[in-house]
Amino acid sequence: MLAARLTAGPWEPLFNGRDLTGWRTINGTAPFTVVAGTIVGTTVVGSPNSFLATDKIYGDFIFECEVKQAGGRSNSGIQFRGVSEAASENGRVRGYQLDIDPSERAWTGGIYDEARRGWFYPVTLNSSAQSAYHYGEWNQLRIEAIGSSLRTWVNGRPVAHVIDAQTAAGFLALQIHSIKNNAADAGCRVHWRNLRIQTTDLSPTPPDDIFIRNTTPNNVSAAEQLTGWRLLWDGRSAAGWRGIKDSRFPAESWQIAAGVLTVVGNTHGNDLITTDEFSAFELQWDFQLTPGANSGVKYFLNEVPAGYMGLEYQLLDDERHLDAKLGLNGNRTLGSLYDLIPRGKMPGGLAIVPRIGEWQHARIVVTKKNHVEHWLNGIKVLEYERGSPAWAAAVARSKFAKIPGFGLAEKGPILLQDHGNKVQFRSLKIRPL
């Protein structure tokens, strides 16, 4: 694990240890006070999220502070590149947030887009960091915001890395979370001290090996390239893809426009397939479903008289499409291994709960030892061992039972399914493992 230290310009203190000069309270009514050289925020009933925000605006920076929670495990956070505009929801605070999460979920250090797009980086994406934060003790938090690269550390351990360019500058703010009606949750205290920032001569911490969530469509960042990622679809042409029925691109069924690859939904079975083949790999993509839509991403394909059959990451509107109620124990729902293994339960949260008509994020991981994972919106929803006894039993009770060697190919292309419904794809990226 790489240390989170680097050489940069001088540190500037953000808190004088005596009063709240240079700060202002916005959005809520939770009190912030100065006690023994620390800033203390306290939860109160009936207040929305409250923020103690810097008067200054910061663009690129490195920020560090120490935080300790006491009196109750209330959620909190550090807002950065925050914005608050009177014309937008009465000045509601929006923007990036390093989450402070003392609950069993343990997502401290994850990156959330407050009052906008929701979770970019739940710490499930870097589960080894879920033990970094310690409730009731002083913890060091670190944020690097340099260009579109947003990175966090907790007690020296890298937690999250997001590439996002929506907001280039804004205030820093300390958050006290809202409490609706439960008086027992009032009085939770969050203490901050040693708040400091660097804004000059910045250079990023050397790369680490954690997953990078890049929200820029059809883009592979320099940091992703270092770990082997490349675009599987270039965002503008049919290069590297063909129709399943012949060598040409099926333009009657698929459309390329504005960086989006769309199965139009006026045909059925005109699947799109890569010209390259893959064995152990990590694949990720964004997708958007229309109401009632059915599609899928297939891998380890077998060629059969009718075309290709393979393992399928199911893409489905579970609420409106009948297929979600067929199969066994939900093994045809969104994110499932189609007709074989159902998707597991997902936590709540904006940009985590599946939603129709909005972009969602999916990921498949296949190791050299045939361990396979399906991910949906940052949550691992299933895993299995290809070729194991449990796997063989799942195949035996599926619609694929009579296909010799189903799903056991050493390598194969990636397929995007035309199931007769409109579905959109972008940011298809792959790296060999």
N, C-alpha and C positions, 0 to 999 in steps of 0.2 A: 504494500500500500504506500502510495506516494504521500509525502508530507504536504501540507497546505500552505507552505511558506514561499514567498518570493520577494525579490528586491523591487521596490517601487519608491515613489516619492514619500515625503514625510507623512506621518500619521497626524490627522487633525482630530482633536477631541470634539465630540458632539454634545457632551453633557459636562457642565462645570462642577458638578457635585454638590451644589448649594440650592439652585432653583431651576426653573424650567425656561430660562431665557433661551430663545431660539427655537422654541417648540410651541405648538398650539393644539388644542383639542378639537376634533371634528367628528361628525357623524353620530355620536352617542353621548351619553351622560355619565358613563363610568368615571370615577375620579382618578386622577393621577397626582401623586404627591411625591415629595422628596423626603426620604427617611434614611438617616445615617449614611449619606453619600450614595444612595441608590434611588432610582425611579421605581415607584410602586403603583401599579394599577390594580383596582379592585372591582370585581364583578358586582353588578346591581340588577335587581329585578326590573324588567320592563324596558330596558334600554337596548337599542340595536347595537351592533358592533361599534365599539368606541376606539378612536385612534388618536394617539399623541404624535403629531406629525411635525417634521422639521419645517422651518420657514424657508430654508434653502431648497433648491431643486438640484438634483444630481443626475448626470447622465451615466458615463462610465465611472466605475468606482470599485473599490474593495472595502467591505465593511466587516467589522468584528464587534461583538459584544459578549457579555456573559449574562445568563438568565437563570433564575431559580423560581420555581413555583411552590406555593405553600397554601394551606387552608382548603385545598380541594383541587381536583384534577380537571380544571376548565381548559378548553382549547384556547390557544392564543396564536400569535404570529408576529412576524416582522414584514411589514409592507415595504416594497421597494419599487421605484419608478411609479409611485402611486399618483393618481389624479383624482381631483374632486372639483366638479364644475356645477355651478348653481343651476344651470339649465338642464342638467341630467340627473333625474331622480332626486331633486333637492340637495345636490351636492354629495350624493352617496359616493364613498370611496371605492375606487376601482383600480385594478392593476395586480402586479405580481406579488405573491406572498410566500415567504418561507414559513411553513406551518409549524406550530409548536403543539404537539399532540401527546399528552401524557396518558392517554387511554391505552387499553390493550391493543388497539389497532397499531399504535406505535409508528405514526407517519411523520414524526418530527424531522424537519429538513426537506420534506417534500415540497414541491412548488405548485401552488394553487393560483388561479387567475380570479381574483376577488371580484364578484358582481359582474363577471363577463362570461368567460368560457369554461370556468371550473377547473377540474384537476388536469394538469399537464403531466405531473410526475408523482403518482402515489408511490410510497416507498416499497410497495410490493415489487416494483421494477428493480430494486436494489435491496433485497431482503436482508442481506448481511448487515446493513446499516440500521436496521430497526432496533437494535440493542444499544445504539450509540448514546441515546439520551437517557438521563437519570433524573426522575422526579425527586424533588426535595433537596437536590444538590445544585451547585453552580455548574453550568454547562457553557462551553464556548460555542458560539454560532458564527459562521463566516459566510458571506455572500460575495461572489465575484460577478459583476455585471459589466461585461466588456463587449461592446457592439451588440450583436444578437445572441451572444453566448451568456447564459445565466446558469451559475453553478453554486452549489451549497455544500457546506461541511458542518458536522456536529462533532465537537470534541476531537477535531483533527481528522475525522473520517469522511471521505467524499460520500455524499448522499444522492444528490440529484444533478442532472445536466440537461438543460433545455435550450434549444435554439429557437428563438421567437423574436420577430422584429416589429411587433405591433407598437410598442411604446419605447421610445428611446431615452426618455428622461422623466423624472417626477420626484416627489418627496419620499423620504423614508418615514416610516411610522411604526409605532408600537401598538399592537392590538390587544384590546380586552374584549372577549367574545360576548355576544348577547346572551341574556337569560330571559326566557319568556315569562313563565309563571311560577316556576319552582323556587320558592324562597330558600330551600335547602342548598341551592347552588350559589346563593349570594355569599359574598365575603371571600371568594377565592382570590388569592393575591399572586401577582406576577412581579418579580423584582428584576430590574436591569441595572447593570453597572458596566464601567469600562467601555462605553460606546465610542468607537473611533472609526475614521474613514480615511482612505487614500484616494486621491483623484488625479494625480499626475504621474507621468512616467510608468504607466501600468503595463504589465505584460502578464499573460495568463499563466496560471499554475501548469506545470507539465501535465500532459494527458494521463488519465487513469483508464481503467478498463471497464467502467460501469456503462450501462446502457444509456444512449443519448436519444432523447425525444426531440425530433426536429419537426416543427410545425410548418416550416416553409415548404409549400408544395413543390414536389419533384426536385428536391434539392438534397445533395449529399455534402455536408459540411466538411471542412478540412479535418476536423477531429474524427468524424465518421470514416473518412477515407483512410485515416491512419490505422483503423481497426478492420479494414477490408470491405467496407460497404461500397456498393455501386448501384446505380439505377438499373432496375430490371426493365423499366419503360422510360424512355427519355422525355416524356411529357409533350411531345410534338409530332412524332412520326410513328410508323408501324415497324420500325427497325427492330429486329429480334423477335418478331411475332408473326404468326401465320394462322390461317383458319384450320380447324381440325380436319376439314374435309379435303383441303388441297393446299398448295403452297402459297396462295395469294392471301391478302388481307381481306376479310369479308366486310367490305364497306357497306353492304346492304343491311348488316346487322349491328355494326359497331361504328361509333363516331368519335373522332378526335377533334376537340375544340377547347380553346382556353385552358390548356393544361389538364384536361379531364378526358378520360377514356370511358365511354359510355356504351353499354349494351342497350340498344334503342328499345327493344322489347316488341318488335314487330315480327320476329321470327322465333324459332325454337330449335336448339341443337347446333347452332352455328358457333360453337365454342372457339375461344381464342387460346393459342398454345405457344409456348416459347420455342425458339429454335435451339436453344441451349438446354442441356440436361444437368441435373443437380443430384448430389447424394446427401452428404451432411451439410446443412445450411441453416441460416437464419433469414427468414423472410418477413417483411412488414409492409403494410399498405394502409391507405385510408380508403374508406368506402362510404357511400351514401345510398340508402334504400328508399325507394318510393313506397307508398302505402300498398301493402299486400304483396311485396316483391319477394322473389325467390331466386337465389343464385348460389355460387360457391366458388371456392378456390381449391383446386385438386392438385395432388402431388403423388409421387411414386405410382405413375400410371402404368397399367397393363393394356396392351393392345389386344382387343377382342374383335370378333367379326363385325359387331355393331359400331366399333370405333375405339374409344379408350374408356377404361374404368379405373378409378383410383381413389385414394383417401381424400376425403373432402372436408374442408373447413366450411361448415354450413353458414350461408348468409341468408337471413330470413326475417321477415316481419312476423314475429311470433304471435302477435295479437290477432292478425288478420288472415294469415295463411294457414290453411288446413293442415299442412305438413307438420306443423309444430305439435299437433295432437296425435299424429300417427307415430309409427315406430315403437320404441320401448323406453319407458321412463324418461321421455323428453330427449331422446338421442337424435332428434331432427331439428332441434331449436338452434337459434343463433349461437355460433361459436362452438357447437358440438362437432364431434367427429361423426359425420353423417351416418345414421343408421347403426352406429357401433357404440359410441360412448357419449353420454349426455354432458352438457356443460354443467359445471358446478355452480353453486350459489354465489352471487356477486354482492358486494357491499353497495350501499347507497352512495350518492354523491353526484353532483353536476359533472357531466362529461364522463361519468363511469356507467351510470344506468343507461342501457341501450335506448336509443331514440331514433325515430324514423324521420327522414327529411333533413338530418344533420350529419356532418362528417363524423365518422367513428374510426378508431384505430384498431388494427388487428395484427397479429404476429404469430408465426409458426417457428418453432425451434426444433431441429432434428440433429442429434449428435451422432458421432461416428459409432457409438455403441447402441444406436437405434432407440435412444430415449427421445420421445416426442412430447412437445408442449404446445397447447393452444392458448393464446392470450387475447383478451378483449378489453380495450380501453384501459390498459395498464394492469389488468388483473389476470393471473394465470387461472384459467377456467377448467383445464383438464390436463392430464399427462398420462402417458402409457409407454410400454416397452414394445416396440414393433417386433413381432415374432415370438413373444412370450406365451406361456400357456393361457394367461388371462386374455391376451390378444386373440389367440386362436379360438378361444371359447366365444368371444364377442363376434368374430367373423362367422362362426358356425351357426349362430342364431340370427344372422342378418340376411339381407337380400343378396349378399355377395358370396354366400356359402359354397355355391357350385362353380365359382370362378377359380381355376387352379392358380395358386401363387398370388392371390389377390393382395395387393398392398405391400408385397415383399420384394419388389424390384430393387436392384442395387442402386439405380439412379433413374431419373426420368425428367421430363419437362414439367413446367408449371402451367396449369390450365385455368382460365377464367370462364365460368359457365354462362351460356346463354340459355336461360330457362323460360324465355318469353316475357320477361318483365324488365322494366327500366331500372338499371343499377349503375352507379358511377364509381369509378376507381381513379386514384391518383397516388403519387408518392410510393410506387411499387419499388422496393429496394431489397437487395439480397446480399449476403456475404457467405462465403464458404466457411465451414467450421472444421 
